[in-house]
Amino acid sequence: MPGYHPQDIEKKWQNFWHNHHTFKAENQSDKPHYYVLDMFPYPSGAGLHVGHPLGYIASDIVSRYKRLQGFNVLHPMGFDSFGLPAEQYAIQTGQHPALTTEKNIETYIRQLNSLGFSYDWTREVRTSDPSYYKWTQWIFIQLFNNWYNLAADRAESVDTLIAQFEQNGTTGIQAAGDDEERPRFTAAQWQAKSEPERMAALLPYRLAYQSDTYVNWCPQLGTVLSNDEVKDGLSERGGFPVERRLMPQWNLRITAYADRLLQGLDTIDWPEAVKEMQRNWIGRSIGAEVAFPLAEAQDQVIKVYTTRVDTIYGVTFLVLAPEHELVAQLTTPEQQQAVQDYIDAAKRRSERDRMADVKTVSGVFTGSYCLNPISGEQVPIWLADYVLAGYGTGAVMAVPSGDQRDYLFAKHFNLPIVPVLDTQQIDEEADNTKEGHYINSELINGLTYKDATTKLIAALEEKNLGKGKVNYRIRDAIFGRQRYWGEPIPIYYKDGTAYPLPESELPLVLPEIDEYKPTETGEPPLGRAKDWKYEGKYEYELSTMPGWAGSSWYYLRYMDPTNDGRFVGKEAEAYWHNVDLYMGGAEHATGHLLYSRFWYLFLKDLGLVSAGEPFQKLINQGMILGRSNFVYRINGTNTFVTSDKRKEHDTTALHVDVNFVDNDILDIEAFKNWREEYANAEFILEDNGTYVCGAEVEKMSKSKHNVVNPDDLIGKFGADALRLYEMFLGPLEQFKPWNTSGMSGVSGFLKKLWRLFHPEDGTLAVTDEAPTPQELKALHKAIRKAEEDIEKFSFNTSVSTFMICVNELTALRCHKRAVLEPLLLIVSPYAPHLAEELWQELGHEAGSVSYASFPEFKEEYLVEDSVNYPVAINGKVREQLQFPATATAKEIEDAVLGSDFLARFGDGKAAKKVIVVPGRMVNVVV
């Protein structure tokens, strides 16, 4: 081949890998196994930009390296192909979401393959494929058919619960969830219940259950949104108003697993920041549940949970969520309008906005009072939107002396602030100290924190108005969306009672509908399906599962993707066990990663999986930021000045497509042809006749015109160059800016590597000559560094090492097989196409570089035969002397004293002592 042409080479090997299933993993092997997984991508219509492949490249390097180390590597890819974007596009165009999803997936596969990733495509899964979501539905049914037995600390079949009901009724049942929401009955009363009554009694125990839940409802989208999909009270997609609404929803009882989810974090190798986010989201706290009786109806109470029951004498008001079930009862006629206005305003804010907004103080008095359960004093009841109905009890005992939010609320509404500890400093802000002795707290005055807490909990329990309790911030997961493009929930309704589909009826396939919008009567889009009923007469559930349903277990399906009889075969699961390395974004810390762990623990309770956790090691790659370019238009004109001259004029900065810019120099003709408004633009240029753009590092997005398409870079430089450059940009976990001009450096390196094999006219010039010590030293330095770096996931420094090694071998004019073959192998995970091509040229079987052996590092080649020692007198270096690398300190001392060194530099003085630092220096003290 006359020269290095990456485009030809890369297409050739991509086709070879595809046709020969080069990276197909087997479910049994004598080799050790290693499972590398990329986070499930959603195939958007925009395709990939250069920021997306960063983690994919890193995981592919690890996969290829592990194969070279002799591992049976599973490295699969598939698509999280249900979702709102495809549905919104379907609503706008009338095109079925399946069609746009298929088209987007084709684009993704083409782009992924063009980067040379070593995926086992025979294992591809898509969440929108009925053969896949059959098993998502199956797992939901298992959740429906199980409850969490706190006594056994695991999920069990509801059959065991029914057996207890038949023997003892609800007596002695220890189940996860809120016991107060469950009816009490005897065994005889259970026996007397009808089938619908029994189903209703079981529902509050199930791990998948229905309840009225406050949700983010978007009328224009006609669906419930997660907190992640709402920003500043508007839907992230479309910017439509979102309100809080009480709706019947399916929920999954993730709260049952809260403690186990916390404990499991100590067993996995994840970034500490991600583990801490999960700990905070789960939010385990030890405190007390306290009941505040209503002043006008003391048989009714408002329950609150607090971690600071010691401050109960400092409670000067109670705060309820605007959605609290007692609001209507508590609101006096005089406050009716003010309360209703406040509730309406709160509906328009998402939970996240309400929790995050610590600056705005708002609230309204209900007109009613409750009683402090310890002091008996009246406490006014207010509403404030920083309290959420779905968190805890939806009520907070406000202690403004110890809580800053309560402090600001009290200051704003002129409510009392009562100190409860003699050490509190509350002139300017709240002080939540636990130090000191209690004051203004009759029962506990003079006590310290621990004794006061114990005494107060005992007093509350004696009055039957409270108890010590462990609480969690995490809420049960809402598991329904009023959308079309998602997994149908396998439930049908018989006389209003929910029943799971028989497993033999799965999958429940999405029906065809005429439009993808809610019905005119407000039902979800599935309400449009004609004759879509179980056994022709029972209504199906019209909500579909949320987007995270299919992605909560997909890693298991990759192990055994074509199994028709099981979601994953026993043998396959026992072989692969779990994911060894999971690569993806930190933004999934409290969503996907938490839900996946929950589903895995549930499946473990059923005896269906064998590891402790689904993902043993997690790495969060950083983000590649875009480098935006700007042109500067003189206001009121269509004339543009360069970056340096913009301060001389009144200008507006405008984003320009970075593809028209090379090293900040604008292609003026391309800019003029970009948009009609710029066709007649005029430019005030630099003295050299160029237009210099401004630049700024920002997140890549279409709106900033700074998105760089990998297809363009692959076409110009090749995929191997792009892979190397993305790794070379900096440490994997860090954010780093993109600059296309840097691509030329790695492209030049690959050409230089090629020339070690084809130095002049393109003819292969590799020889079988024995390598020199210098050549072996250069090689083995690179082998050691490459191995260390991949084990530490420090890929950027490996690329530097390759460049240094190739430069050294080029200077040595090395074209020797014994050096170049091992070099090719250590470079191959990074630049696999070039490696495959040169490996074949060296006489090896086509496509075999992926399953060769990683070279063995040999320390002996780095050991020098001799060492140069600086030799000093009284610390001042006088000359350099060379000694054998094996020389002992005594031999070096004798040699120095036996030479003419002292005669030349010692001024006739005798040596008092000779200090030899092995390998470093010699100091003669005179």
Salt bridges, closest charged atoms under 4 A:
GLU26 OE2 - LYS24 NZ 3.65
ASP60 OD2 - ARG64 NE 2.94
ASP60 OD1 - HIS75 NE2 3.76
ASP60 OD2 - ARG723 NH2 2.82
GLU102 OE1 - ARG126 NH1 2.79
ASP120 OD2 - ARG123 NE 2.95
GLU124 OE2 - ARG126 NE 2.55
ASP179 OD1 - ARG182 NH1 2.99
GLU180 OE2 - LYS303 NZ 2.19
ASP228 OD1 - ARG352 NH2 2.72
GLU229 OE2 - ARG483 NH2 3.15
GLU243 OE2 - ARG245 NH2 3.19
ASP259 OD1 - ARG284 NE 3.15
ASP266 OD1 - ARG279 NH2 3.49
ASP269 OD2 - LYS617 NZ 2.90
GLU272 OE2 - ARG279 NH1 2.84
GLU276 OE1 - ARG279 NH1 3.14
GLU289 OE1 - LYS303 NZ 3.91
GLU289 OE2 - LYS469 NZ 3.13
ASP310 OD2 - ARG308 NH2 2.83
GLU323 OE2 - ARG354 NH1 2.60
GLU351 OE2 - ARG244 NH2 2.38
ASP357 OD2 - ARG349 NH2 3.02
ASP385 OD2 - ARG349 NH1 2.78
ASP422 OD2 - HIS437 ND1 3.85
ASP476 OD2 - ARG253 NH1 3.95
GLU512 OE1 - HIS96 NE2 3.80
ASP514 OD1 - ARG528 NH1 3.79
GLU515 OE2 - LYS517 NZ 3.44
GLU515 OE1 - ARG528 NH1 3.63
GLU520 OE2 - ARG528 NH2 3.64
GLU539 OE2 - LYS533 NZ 3.45
GLU587 OE2 - HIS588 NE2 3.50
ASP605 OD1 - ARG260 NH2 2.91
GLU613 OE1 - ARG597 NE 2.78
ASP664 OD1 - ARG627 NH1 2.65
GLU698 OE1 - HIS655 NE2 2.94
ASP711 OD2 - ARG110 NH2 2.98
ASP720 OD1 - HIS833 ND1 2.74
ASP768 OD1 - ARG817 NE 3.08
GLU775 OE1 - LYS816 NZ 3.00
ASP789 OD1 - LYS785 NZ 3.09
GLU808 OE2 - LYS781 NZ 3.31
GLU821 OE2 - ARG817 NH1 2.89
GLU821 OE2 - HIS844 NE2 2.64
GLU837 OE1 - LYS12 NZ 2.96
GLU841 OE1 - HIS758 NE2 2.62
GLU864 OE2 - LYS777 NZ 2.40
GLU879 OE2 - ARG904 NH2 2.84
ASP894 OD2 - LYS890 NZ 2.90
ASP900 OD1 - ARG904 NE 3.18
